[in-house]
């Protein structure tokens, strides 16, 4: 499920075969959620120097908070 917290239209993104394989490697080599999140942020930053880690972290927190509210 993808949540758009800002109700904005989003551009579609595609992955190259190399990005797809690199991402699969990151996920396959990761044991914990914290490590996975760290590795995914690193992957994104390596492939996009404009990637905003703080904004990404804030979005994760918003989604976790929404999930907690729904389950309460």
Secondary structure, 3 states (H helix, E strand, C coil): CCCCCCCCCCCCCCCCHHHHHHHHHHHHCCCCHHHHHHHHHHHHHHHCCCCCHHHHHHHHHHHHHHHHHHHC
